[in-house]
Amino acid sequence: MDRFLVKSAPRGLLGKRQPAQTGGGPAALGDGEESSRKRPRRETPENGVDLAGPSWQRIRAEGLDCDYTVLFGKAEADEIFQELEKEVEYFTGALARVQVFGKWHNVPRKQATYGDTGLTYTFSGLTLSPKPWIPVLERIRDRVSLVTGKTFNFVLVNRYKDGRDHIGEHRDDERELAPGSPIASVSFGACRDFFFRHKDARGKNPSRRVEAVRLPLAHGSLLMMNPPTNTHWYHSLPVRKKVLAPRVNLTFRKIVPTKK
Ligand SMILES: O=C(O)CCC(=O)C(=O)O
């Protein structure tokens, strides 16, 4: 992440892998181009969720390995979104500002972190502890774990009040992230375009041409960013002035606890 450094915890149940798929760029998901399959049953009827599990779209390119699904139906996603809006406490003051080339700016979105007790991470040069988990975040985290078989001990929440709020190109490649762990990105609210750009294809004079990948991230969706995606690809959520509604994104991570 730009300005965010974690300091301080499988290719699971998603099923068979597809070969790399790119081309015609930027490659866009959500148009039914990507293959999908149901993963084996895992949920129990008491969960009130689809017994067959979600259908996954596989997004593959050179060094990019992601899986996408709509995890929460509209009614449940609406309910969770309302609860996030009520319960999440975002950074204020110095933590809501960022220094770029010596000048201070407001971060163009709101941010918060929650996680296991005892974890610490570095943010804007400060060592911080995440806030303790709250029920709505545990509910989302546990649903992600249920369908992926992965566990997470930390979440970064980003709130975009409308399409002017955004996040610049960055990689989630902090060395404090547990090696080999995926990042699970869950979105609620306005659908926004999310872009991946290969590290060799950035800037004015890229060393080579690699098509960018565009994914519209829908209300209630889950995007699994599996290794080695964050080694080779940058991601961003660009400005979309026509989007007037808010969006909340949660990236669940596993970070290595700091040695005492
Ligand atoms: O809001 C999003 O979808 C992206 C968030 C993100 O890039 C991050 O948390 O590193």
The ligand as an SDF file (V2000), in Angstrom:
LIG
                    3D

 10  9  0  0  0  0  0  0  0  0999 V2000
  -10.6150   -0.0620   -2.3250 O   0  0  0  0  0  0  0  0  0  0  0  0
  -10.0700   -0.9390   -2.9580 C   0  0  0  0  0  0  0  0  0  0  0  0
  -10.6730   -1.7400   -3.6570 O   0  0  0  0  0  0  0  0  0  0  0  0
   -8.5520   -1.0300   -2.9370 C   0  0  0  0  0  0  0  0  0  0  0  0
   -7.9410   -0.9750   -1.5620 C   0  0  0  0  0  0  0  0  0  0  0  0
   -6.4680   -1.1920   -1.6380 C   0  0  0  0  0  0  0  0  0  0  0  0
   -5.8760   -1.0740   -2.6720 O   0  0  0  0  0  0  0  0  0  0  0  0
   -5.7250   -1.5690   -0.4390 C   0  0  0  0  0  0  0  0  0  0  0  0
   -6.3060   -1.6900    0.6460 O   0  0  0  0  0  0  0  0  0  0  0  0
   -4.5110   -1.7950   -0.5690 O   0  0  0  0  0  0  0  0  0  0  0  0
  1  2  2  0
  2  3  1  0
  2  4  1  0
  4  5  1  0
  5  6  1  0
  6  7  2  0
  6  8  1  0
  8  9  2  0
  8 10  1  0
M  END
$$$$
